[in-house]
Amino acid sequence: MTTLATMRARIDNVLARGGTLSSEIDASIREAIDHYKYRRWWFTESTLTSNTSDGGEYISAPATFLSLDSLRMDNSSTGDDYALRPAAYEQFENWQADGANEGKPLYYVEYKSQYRLYPVPDGVYALIWSGLVDLGTPSADSDTSAWFTTAEGLIRCRAKALVQINYLRDERAEAQMAGLIGRGSDRLSLTEEAAYKSLWRENVRRTTSGRIMPSEG
């Protein structure tokens, strides 16, 4: 299994730095993951759960949540298993002006990094959050995730290019980056470009069944 330590060693071996850039390589690996984590990948799609509180009009998404696809009530035992509907913030204000209502939430709106619910929960209800999640930032040598397995080639190639550009001031790497930027790509090297296209093809295959096909980002 690929870990932070093994990816660092692979990059160090290609650059032939003899372990002198370990911290710089680690920082570049984390930067590469941050660059790609907000894009829709099948391996970062997940569901998480949390609970409302009695009278809690605002609720925070689970800590590792990045982007919401749907929010559901999870009370199948009582038949209250349904999707909450998104609504405009102005609509929430109108409802509040008409008098605050409590009950089982039916609507939500994202506001100030939280989610406002209506009606205001009159008890504790389980919610299911579906969307993109953060797989975590690696720090220990043994840390691993889908970024080190499924997307290993993509992250390794970008991290290597980041080291070459930011720390080694490699002119060939800088020229390659400039050429890609000139073509409208946000990849940094031709090897990253090839790894990205390969992974994106698989991503399209896995995420577009019954959906609108995402454009190559």
N, C-alpha and C positions, 0 to 999 in steps of 0.2 A: 504494500500500500504506500502510495506517495504521501509524504508528510512535508511540513515546512522544511525540515532538515534535508530531506532527499531532493526537494526541488532546489534548494539553495546550493547543494553540492553539484547538481547537474549544471546549473547556470555558472557556477564558479569553475567547473571543469572546462566548459566551452570558452570562457573568457580567460582561462589560465591565470587566475589571480592568486592562487595558492592560499586561499582563505583570508586574504587581506581586506576583502570588501564584504564580509559577512553581514554586518549591520546594514550596509547600503543595499545589498541584495534583498534582505528581509523587508526593508522599507519599500523597495520597488515592487516586491510581490504584493504587499498590502495595497499599494497604490494601484496596481493592476486590477486587483479584485474590486476595489472601490470604483474603478472606472466602469466595470461591467455589471455591477450588482443590481443596478436599477433597470436593466434591460430585461425583457421577458424571456426567461429561460425555463424550460420544463422542469429543470432540477431545482429551481428556487420557488416554484409554485407549491403552496401548502395551505393547510387550514390550522387555525389556532383557536382556542376558546378562552373566554373570560366571563365574568359575571357582572351584571348591573348591581346597583345598590338601591335600596328603598329611598326614593326622593332624589337620586343622583341624576340630574339632567344631563351632565357631561360625563363622558367616559373616555379614557385613553385606550388606544389600540395596544395590543400586546407589545412588549418591548422590542421584539425582533421584527415587527411588521413594517414593511416598506410601502406597499401599495395595495389598495383595497379593490377587489373585484366584486365581492358581495358580502353582505352582513345578514345573518339569519338568526332567528330565535331558535333555540334548541330545547324544545320542551315537547318532544314527540310523545312522551307518556301521557300528556294531557291533550294532545292534538294540536298544540300551539307550535307547530314547526313550519315557519314561513319566512320569506325574505322580507327584510325591512326595505322600504322604498326611499331612494334619495329625494330630497326636497331642497328648495332654495332657502337661503338664510332669511330672506324677506318673508317667506311664508311662515317660518318659525316665529318671527317677530309679530306677525299678524295673529297667530294662534295665541301667543302670550298675551297680546293686548285684549283678546277676547276672554281672557281668564285662563290661568294655568290649569291644565287637565292632567290627571294622573291615571295610569293604567298600564297595559302592556304596550311597549313601544311598537310603533308602526312605521315611523319615518326617522331618517337621520340626515344630518348635514355635517360636513367637516368644517371646523372652525378653530383657528389658533392651535393647530396640531392636536385637537381633540375632536370627539364626535358628540354632537348634541342630539338627544333623543326626544321624540314626541310620540305619544304622551310621555310625560315624565314617569319613569318606572315607579310603580307602587309596591315593589317588592324586589326580590333577588331573582333574576332571570339569566339563564345561560345564553351566551351569544357565540356563534361560530363565525370567525373571520376567515374569508378565503381571499387569497391574493399572493403577492410576492413577499418572501421573507428574507431576512439577512442571515446568511449562514455563519456569520461570525468573523472576527478579525484574528488571524493566526498570530500567536505570540510564542508559545512553547514549541520546541523542536518536534514534538510528537503530534502537534495539531494537524488535523486533516479535515477535509470536507469535499463536496463535489467539485470545488474549485481545484483541488489537487488530484482528482481522479477523472471525472467526466470532462472537465474543462482544463485539464493539466497543460496540454500543449498551448492553448491560447494564453493562459496566465504566465506560463514560463517564457514564451516568446516576447510578450509585452514587457515583463519584468526585465528580461535581458536587455531589450532595447532601451528601457529607462536607465539602466545602469550605464550603458554605453553613452547615452546622450547627456545625462545629468551629472555623472561622476567622472567618466573617462574622456569626455569631450571628443568622442570618436567622430571624425569628420565624415567618414563614409556613412555612419549611422545617421548623422544629422542630415546629410544629403538625401538619404533614402526617406527619412521622415518628411522632409520638405517636398519631395516628389509626390508622396502619398497625400499630403495635405493639399497640394495643388490640384489633385484629382478629386478632392472633396471627401477623402477618407480620414477618419480619426485614428486609424491604425498607425503604428510607428515604424514598422518594418514589413518587408515582403513575407517573411516567415509568419509574422503575426497575422497578416492579411490572409494567407493561405489557411492557417489554423482557424481563423474566424469564419471563413467561408465554409469550411468543412463542418464546423460545429453548428453554424447557422442553418445549413441544409437539414441537419438532423433535428434541429429545433423546430423548423417549419413543419417537418413531417409529424412531429409529436404534438404540436400545439395548434394546428390549423384544422383538425378534423371537426367539421361542423362550425367553424369560425371563419371570420374574414382573415385572409392571409396577411401576416404582418410584413411590412416592407423591411428590406435589409438595412439595419441601422448602424 
